[in-house]
Amino acid sequence: MLRKLLAAALLLLSATTAQAASRVWISEFGVLTATNSGGSAGQMAALPSLVDQSTLDISGGVQTSAAFGSQTRYFRIICEVQCAIKVGGTATPSSTLIPALSPEYFGVQPGATVSVIAAP
């Protein structure tokens, strides 16, 4: 009985991990924030973001974000798995590589989109 319970728990844990391993989060930003020491622009995003887009699920292949807003000048992206991105086109595994769970920031033109694909 204990073996069956352990097997079921392991199966549930692996299924949950697999289902959650292909999400991508994209946030849009318009300006860099001022620091407390002198008011010059710091190298960090000002919160709150302009937009937090719907989470993309790339487990089924390449996905494309919504178009960036008119005030968006850069975006933050974080992927649960190693992925590749392309702004203004369709990503392939050889596009710009993003390591898993490593947030990255990129400049972008308003109205552009970013496509994302898993790149193991």
N, C-alpha and C positions, 0 to 999 in steps of 0.2 A: 504494500500500500504506500509506504514511504517513497519507494522508487517511482511510482506513478505520480505522486504529488511533486516530487523533484523534477521529473521529466516534464510535467505540465507547466511548472513554474519556469523552467528553462525555455520551453517553447514560447510561452507568453512574453518573457523578457526579450527573446530574440526577435519576435514579431514586432513588438513595440519599438525596438531599436531600429529595425529595418524600415518600418513605416515612417519614422521620424528623421531618417538620415538623408533626406533629399530636399529639404526646405531651403529657400533663399529669401532673405529679408532685404528690402531696398528702402532707404529713407532719402528724401530730397532736402537740400539746404540752399539758402540764398546768399548768406554772408558769413564771414568769419567773425567770431565774437571778440570783444575787447577784453584785455586782461585787467586785473585790479591794479597793476603797477604801471601807470602811465597812459592807459587807454589805447595802446597800440594793438593792432589785430594780433591775436594769438593764433597758433596753429591747431585749432580745435573747432569742432562744430558747435554752433550756438543752438541750444535746446530751448523750446521744442523745435523739432524739425517742421518744415513746411508741410510735408506729406509723409506718411508711412504707408507705402503701397501695400496692396494685398500680397500675402506671402505666395511665392511661386513654388510649385512642386515640380522638380525636374526629374522625378523618378521615371517618368514615361518618355523622356527625351527633352529636346530644346524647348524652352519657354521664353516669351518676350514680355517685358514689363509694360505697364501703361506708359503713355507719353508723359515726359516730364513737364511740369507746370511752367508758366511764363516767367516766374521769379526764380526758378531753380538754376543754379550755377554749378553745383556739384552734388554728388550723391555718395552715400555710404552703402556698401554691399557686404553681406556676410553669408557664407554658404556653410551648411552642415557637412558637406562633402567637398573634396577638391573639385573645382569646377573651372570652366573657361567662359569668358564673357566677350561680347562684341557690341560696341555702341553703333547704332545705325545699320545693322546688318544681322545676319544669322550666325550665331556662334557655332564653332566646330571645336572638337577637342584640342586643336592646335591654336586656338585663339588665345587671348591674354589669360594666363593661368592665375587662379585665385586659390591659395591653400585653404584647406578646411578650417573653419572656425577662426579665421583671421580677417577681421574687418578691414576693408580698404576704402579709400576715398578717391573719387575721380571727378575732374571737371567735365562739364557737359553743357551742350546748348539746349535751351528750352525747346520742348517739342520732340526731342530725340527719344529713343527707346534703347534699352539694353537687353540683349538676349543672353541666355545662360544655358549651359549644358554641363552635365557631369563629365569630368575628365580624369578618370582613375589612372 
